[in-house]
Amino acid sequence: MALDETAHGVYVIAPTPFHPDGRVDEASTDRMTDFYLEAGCDGITALGVMGEAPKLDGAEALDVATRIIRRAGRAPVIIGVSAPGFAAMRALARGVMEVGAAGVMIAPPNTLRTDDQIVAYYAQAAEAIGSDVPFVVQDFPAQFSVVMTPAVIRRIVMANPNCVMVKHEDWPGLEKITALRGFEADGSMRHVSILCGNGGLFLDFEVERGADGAMTGYAFPDMLVDLVRLSREGQRDAAHDLFDAHLPLIRYEQQMGGIGLAVRKYVLARRGIIASDAQRKPGSALSARAKAEVEYLLSRVARFDKRALKLAA
């Protein structure tokens, strides 16, 4: 199933499960993939920022991607292929497409400084992976230090027919969504899917602004599925009530410096989805005090959403 501009819903960002000794945990990878689909996710994105992709070598990256793609069956899987050079990017992109990926995601290198440089980079990347490979522009200034204005995104979309989605995680970014949908309305940009990241921190209003859903890895993707559905159904208060119950944990998960990933993996392990919250070195781990804070937040979420009660021993 090739990714296209009609993609919508929740494409959950998958972490890479590791054993405590740093080996890839294949059994947890399978269980995690199954859980995401059972939770109602429309697709999966692997080897993103939260997938610790730079810690994998080329063979491992292809192996992890292949395992998730095959386990997911007909569900679309997007693979992050960002790399310092186009040779590595092309090799991984072609490799994952050959085993059934729906498309790939490309982040900009932090060396880009001008609008023209950004546009030229994506033109070269699109050429490197091949015009038959659908790709996602990852717009994440806080991580990559590259600021893409709505006009720059429009230039990238219009110059590259195989650009079918924007992963939007600018912050603040609500007005950017409105601007991009405005370009579509006035005919100056063709339609592309917009899925939003940032841990879901602004998803309640992002969907209302015209986003098609979420592409993030919050440890309750089943909540994200419900939130997007409720919003689409026009049940605004119900959507916001659900979001508000999870917001303190979403906020806590948004800490920078690797702490956010540690929180996410800890909660996924507590839910029994992965066996260990281990990160491959260099990585971070939660202190006993931080774990106690997460447990407190889970108890508060459980007052509204009983899924937070179903935790592994």
VENMO-V119419 format. One record per residue. N is the residue number from 0. RES is the residue in one small letter. OMEGA is omega as a letter, one per 30 degrees, with the letter a starting at -180 (NA if undefined). Layout:
N/RES/OMEGA
N/RES/OMEGA
//
This chain:
0/m/a
1/a/l
2/l/l
3/d/a
4/e/l
5/t/a
6/a/a
7/h/l
8/g/a
9/v/l
10/y/a
11/v/l
12/i/a
13/a/l
14/p/l
15/t/l
16/p/l
17/f/l
18/h/l
19/p/l
20/d/l
21/g/l
22/r/l
23/v/a
24/d/a
25/e/l
26/a/l
27/s/l
28/t/l
29/d/a
30/r/l
31/m/l
32/t/l
33/d/a
34/f/a
35/y/a
36/l/l
37/e/l
38/a/l
39/g/l
40/c/a
41/d/l
42/g/a
43/i/l
44/t/a
45/a/l
46/l/l
47/g/a
48/v/a
49/m/l
50/g/l
51/e/a
52/a/a
53/p/l
54/k/l
55/l/l
56/d/a
57/g/a
58/a/l
59/e/a
60/a/l
61/l/l
62/d/l
63/v/a
64/a/a
65/t/a
66/r/a
67/i/a
68/i/a
69/r/l
70/r/a
71/a/l
72/g/a
73/r/l
74/a/a
75/p/l
76/v/l
77/i/a
78/i/l
79/g/a
80/v/a
81/s/a
82/a/l
83/p/a
84/g/a
85/f/l
86/a/l
87/a/l
88/m/a
89/r/a
90/a/a
91/l/a
92/a/a
93/r/a
94/g/a
95/v/l
96/m/l
97/e/a
98/v/l
99/g/l
100/a/l
101/a/a
102/g/a
103/v/l
104/m/a
105/i/l
106/a/l
107/p/l
108/p/a
109/n/l
110/t/a
111/l/a
112/r/a
113/t/l
114/d/a
115/d/l
116/q/l
117/i/a
118/v/l
119/a/l
120/y/a
121/y/l
122/a/l
123/q/l
124/a/l
125/a/l
126/e/a
127/a/a
128/i/a
129/g/a
130/s/l
131/d/a
132/v/l
133/p/l
134/f/l
135/v/l
136/v/l
137/q/a
138/d/a
139/f/a
140/p/a
141/a/a
142/q/a
143/f/l
144/s/l
145/v/a
146/v/l
147/m/l
148/t/l
149/p/l
150/a/l
151/v/l
152/i/l
153/r/l
154/r/l
155/i/a
156/v/a
157/m/a
158/a/a
159/n/a
160/p/a
161/n/l
162/c/a
163/v/a
164/m/l
165/v/l
166/k/a
167/h/l
168/e/l
169/d/a
170/w/g
171/p/a
172/g/a
173/l/a
174/e/l
175/k/l
176/i/l
177/t/l
178/a/a
179/l/l
180/r/l
181/g/l
182/f/l
183/e/a
184/a/a
185/d/l
186/g/a
187/s/l
188/m/l
189/r/a
190/h/l
191/v/l
192/s/l
193/i/l
194/l/a
195/c/a
196/g/a
197/n/l
198/g/a
199/g/a
200/l/a
201/f/a
202/l/a
203/d/l
204/f/l
205/e/l
206/v/l
207/e/l
208/r/l
209/g/l
210/a/a
211/d/a
212/g/a
213/a/l
214/m/a
215/t/a
216/g/l
217/y/a
218/a/l
219/f/l
220/p/l
221/d/l
222/m/l
223/l/l
224/v/l
225/d/a
226/l/l
227/v/l
228/r/a
229/l/l
230/s/l
231/r/a
232/e/a
233/g/l
234/q/a
235/r/a
236/d/l
237/a/l
238/a/a
239/h/l
240/d/l
241/l/l
242/f/a
243/d/l
244/a/a
245/h/a
246/l/l
247/p/l
248/l/l
249/i/l
250/r/a
251/y/a
252/e/a
253/q/l
254/q/a
255/m/l
256/g/l
257/g/a
258/i/l
259/g/l
260/l/l
261/a/l
262/v/a
263/r/a
264/k/l
265/y/a
266/v/l
267/l/l
268/a/l
269/r/l
270/r/l
271/g/a
272/i/l
273/i/a
274/a/a
275/s/l
276/d/a
277/a/l
278/q/l
279/r/a
280/k/f
281/p/a
282/g/a
283/s/l
284/a/l
285/l/l
286/s/l
287/a/l
288/r/l
289/a/l
290/k/l
291/a/l
292/e/l
293/v/l
294/e/l
295/y/l
296/l/l
297/l/l
298/s/l
299/r/l
300/v/a
301/a/l
302/r/l
303/f/a
304/d/a
305/k/l
306/r/l
307/a/l
308/l/a
309/k/a
310/l/l
311/a/l
312/a/NA
//
